[in-house]
């Protein structure tokens, strides 16, 4: 009986999975990720952007594993973590939890990935507070569909690994895991994490651009662990690896400015959102929102993917103007851009004028906003083993500090009709 399975990957070469992991991957709920594009309809701007959440998830598993293995090789890291040597039995258990979390980290994505997250319902029925996020759906799907794979499989049954260990590592604060997830959560969701590390390289490859490239090997080898003041292990980058941290942040900035915030891509996201809302109504969701991640609603959610929604697009192409726009690739046109260092430039001078235009003309005002790098508590820790001191990346890198304040574009799109 085979105990190891291999996937040939364009970024990582061979990705190896064990029996448990391949059973998870072969499940219907996981195969759904093959039918969810990584970058929605970015293929209408960059024709090669047809890759999916499926291959990205395998890539995150591979990169997270390599980072973990390199950290464990470091003697001072093992000492901080309380491991006697590289063969400590607890290492295999921790490694397995990290691999499962990495493999399942995107299992809850909606059709067209982040584009349709605005169609997720509010947590409360009175529509107050926050909306559900794809992470909430991931937690629910893992607990509902993958609990048996995780807790009953012969590989992990003897390791006493619970489904809560996996979801806690992905940010599920409602559960109480058997491990301390703080340090390893940042390995999958942080400023320099395996998730970003994979999608920067993978998106660049499929789009045919160089914006997201960085030195993957150095990135892996310069991540380490230090002991914080409260005696909690924390992830950091070695002092001599400051430049690889800079190149990683710069790569992310370039991908956002040139790809993710590309004006045609941004307006297509708007059209996809509106067309999907119409499709959901036709599928019986009267409010045009995605079903919530609970009870029978979750089952209906996992039945949705890009293919099912695209089928609805074809069926109602004469009913929804946004569907017709997508099928014919004739989005609203860019008519105005505000990208000033003065964050109040648009609000003070143009907002009233734009509101008046939109009262009389079909259009959309897009405010693209994200932070390429977060300061404060999220600022990356730099560890200098020579003096044992911890620094913040923004303190040692003027480039990173500047990029954290790069302006976000505001754009006006209008229908040519």
Secondary structure, 3 states (H helix, E strand, C coil): CCCEEEEEECCCEEEEEEHHHHHHHCCHHHHHHHHCECCCCHHHCCCCCCCEHHHHHHHHHHHHHHHHHHHHHCHHHHHHHCCCCCCCHHHHHHHHHHHHHHHHCCCCCCCCHHHHHHHCCECCCCCCCCECCHHHHHHHHHHHHCHHHHHCCHHHHCCCCCHHHHHHHCCCCCCCCCCCCHHHHHHHCCCCCHHHHHHHHHHHHHHCCCCCCCCHHHHHHCEEEEECCCCCEEEEEEHHHHHHHHHHHHHHHHHHHHHHCCHHHHHHHHHHHHHHHHHHHHCCCCCCCCCCCCHHHHHHHHCCCHHHHHHHHHHCCCCCHHHHHHHHCCCCEEEEEECCCCCCHHHHHCHHHHHHHHHHCCEEEEECCCCCCCCHHHCCEEEECCCCEEEEHHHHCHHHHHHCCCCCCEEEEECCC
